[in-house]
Amino acid sequence: MGQGTRGVSTAGVSRLVLLLVWGTVLVLALLWGPETSTLRGWVEAAGTAGPLAYLGVYVMAVFALVPRPALNAAAGLLFGMSFGLVLALLGGVCAALAQLSVARHVAGDAVARLLPAGARTRLDALADGHALVAVIQLRLVPVIPYQAVNYGFGLTRIRVWPFALGTLVGGVPGTAALVLVGAGGADLGVPVAVGGTVLAVAVGVVWWLRSRRWRARA
């Protein structure tokens, strides 16, 4: 019991330290970093290496607990709205699949100990039922945090394609809002986020109604 408590405490402190480090780096970059035009010039000069580097950094940064809103906003800042949205969504899917694979094939026992009590059981039930809709709803309304969903589903029997597709579809509203902010359209980001919430509620209602009908037939 004592060892488990110390392990969880150490993990919490490590995450806090990482978040503080990344927050400090972000503040320093905003205050003394190069101008937006300079950054975009570097990206354009890099050619295809720029988007590939962004995707690689995105996946590694998610493992390092860098807040995804900052990564998504960076896509808008560096690549503009359209291409930035594509890259941010692709980065989110790639990072989710990477963490799913880690939980499924590498560190399942360690991941299981870090999840909230009962989270694995609930996710397992969702994976056996309406997997695609469940993933979309969890992405639209993050009842369970992004990384916990990735690791948690890695401990279930969910197939890769509904997980990846649900992550892609459910990530569109929130990601689009943040990419818009990064691209300079902060005023548009709020309506997109509100629209995403409305869509999440609609998905939840449809899912609930379908679940009631299924139980009634059963």
Secondary structure as UniProt FT lines:
FT   HELIX           2..32
FT   HELIX           36..46
FT   TURN            47..48
FT   HELIX           49..63
FT   TURN            64..65
FT   HELIX           68..79
FT   HELIX           81..101
FT   HELIX           102..106
FT   HELIX           108..114
FT   TURN            117..118
FT   HELIX           119..128
FT   HELIX           131..140
FT   HELIX           146..154
FT   HELIX           160..182
FT   TURN            183..184
FT   HELIX           186..217
//
